[in-house]
Amino acid sequence: MPATALDSLSPGSRLVDRVKARLRSAILEGRLVPGEALSVPELARHLGVSRSPVREALVHLLAEGLAIETTRRGISVAARDDSQVAELRELSALFDVAAASRLARHGADEPLLERLERSCAAQRDAIRRGDDALWARLNQEFHRLLIARCGNGTLAAQCSLVVNQLRTAGVDPRSAEQPAPATAQHEKLVAALRARDLAAAETAAKLHAGPPA
């Protein structure tokens, strides 16, 4: 493990939470790469802590799917093949459909609808200016907002786990989306949510998700 991959921890919140957060960040940012061994003694030494909080933090990362454990290699950063990535992409799309359906059934509040409409307008502006990087950020935020505000905390938490697992593979679940058609689909979805039209919302969300992988 490179000595610069991890910084020592400063005092603050519960130690195991800080160890877990530091390791998670290193994995998601690619400083700890897929397949890299997560040695408790080495991690403890790099972080300047005892082995106990490192062990507990690794248990959490295993549960989150960011690390894996094998008999031969012990614990390492999770590595995923193409079929596993495809499965995670499909699951991520299903979360979007479920969130949109729930919002349509229970009603999206006015502040949320206004934020989604402003996002669509900003996406249109980014397309006009040819700013693909800005559009990609707006697109990600649009989907995060749908998930976060759908009223199902379990769905939001599970979606976050899947997105993070994709990130360990260097994959953006939105990378295949094209700005113009995706924004048009966003607009149809928001219009259906404003009308509380469940069928139209589900149709728009499923169309946006695309065919199963």
N, C-alpha and C positions, 0 to 999 in steps of 0.2 A: 504494500500500500504506500503511495507517495506520501512523504511527510507533510506536504502542503495540502493534502486533500481535506484535512480536518483541522479546525482551530480548537484550542483549549477552551473550556467553558468558564464563564464568569458566574458569580453568585446570582441567584434569582429565584425562580420558581422551583418546584419539585425537581430534584436532580434527574430522575429517570425520564421525566417529560422533556427536559432540555436535551438529554442525550438522544432521545427518540427524534426530536425535532431536528437536531443537527445531522443525524444519520439520514433521516428522510430527505432533507434538503440536499445533502451530498449525493444521494442516489438520483433524485429528480433532476438535479443540475448536471449530472453526468460526471461528477468528480469521483464517484464510486461507480464503476462501469459494470454492465451485466456480466455475470460469471465471476466477478472478483470476490475472493474469499473475505468473509467478515469474521475475523479472528477476535475473540473476546479479549485476550491479553493485549494484542496490538491496538485494538480500538481504545481500550482503557488507557494504554500508555499515551496514545496520540491525543486523547481528550483530557488527560490529566485527572482521571477519576478511577475509582475502584472498579472491579470487574462486575460486581452485583448489579448496578444500574444498567450496565451495558447488556448483560444477559437479559434483563427484563425488557429493555428497549427492543432487543432483537426478537423477543417473543411477539411483541406488537407488530413489528415489521413483517414477520412471517404471516401473521393473521391478516395483514393488509395486502399480502401478495407482492410486496416489494422485495422480499427475500425468500429463498427456498432452502430446505435442508435435505441433504442426501446422506446416505450411510457412508459413502466413500469420501465425500468432500466436506461434509459438515455444512455450515450455513454460508451462503453466498448471495450476492445480488441476483435477483431473478433475471433469467434470460428467456426470451420467448421466440418461438419459431413463427413462420408466416401464418400457419393455421390458427395458432393461438391468438395472434394479433387480429386476424379476421373475426374470430369469435368475440373478442373484446369490442371491436368496432360495432359489430351487430348488436351487442348488448347495450352499448352506449346509445345507439339509435333508438332502441326500444325504450330506454329511459325517457328520451325526449317525447316519444309518442304518449307514454303514460302520463308524463307531466302535463302535456297539452290537454289530454282527455280530462284529467282531474280539474284543471283550471276551467275548462268549458262546463263541466258538470256543476261545479261549486261556485263559479263566477269569479273572474279576476277583478280585483278592486281597481278603482279609477287611477290611483297613482301608478300601479303596475302597468295598466294599459297605456298610460301617457308615456311612461319610460320606454315601453316596447315600441310605441309609435315614433318617439324621438330617435330611438336606435335605428329603426328602418329608414328614417329621413337621413340620418347621418351616414348610413350605409350607401344610400343613393348618392349622396354628395361625394363620398370617397370613390365611388365608381366613376362619377363624372370627372373627378380629378385624376383618375388613374392611379390612386394610392392603394395598391393591393395590401400593403402591410397594415395600413389603418383599417381597411375593410376586414382583414383577418382578425384584428383585435376586437372590432365591433361585433363581428360574428360570434366569436367566443363568448363575449360578454352577454350577448343576446340569449344564447343557450344557457349560460350560467344563471342568468336572471330567471328564465323559465323554470329551471330545476329548483333553484333556491326558494322561489315564491309559490311553488305548486301546492304547498300545504302538507307535504308528506316528507317529514324529516328523515325517515328511513330510506326512502327513494333517493333523496339528495345525498345522504351519506354513502350509499352503495354506488351511486354514480361517480362520486369523488374518488372512491377506491379504484373503479374501472379506469377513469381518466388517468390517475396516477400510474396504474399498471401499464397503460399505453405509453406514458411518458418515459418509463424505464426502457422501453423498446425504441425510443426516439420517434414516436409516432404521435402526430396531432390528429385526433379523431375527426377534425373538421377540414383536414388538408385537401380532401378530394372535392370539396364544394367549390362551385364556380360563382363568383360574385353576383352577376346579374340574375341568373335563375334562382339562386339561393335567396336573394333579397326579395324577389317577387313571391317566393313561397313564404317567406317570413311575413310579408304584408298580408297575404291571404290568411295565414294563421291568426294574426292579430285581429283582422277584421272579423273572423269567425269567433274569436274569444270575446270581442266587444258585443257581438250579436248573441252570445251564449248559444251558439249553434254547434252542438256536440258533434253531429255528423260531419259538418264542414271542417271543424277543427281537427277531428281525427283523420279525415281525408287529407288535409293539408300537411299534417304532421307525418303521416305515412308516406306521402309523396316526397316530402323533404328527406325523410330517412332513407329512401331508396329501397330497392329490392333486397331481400336477405342475401347475405354473403354466401 
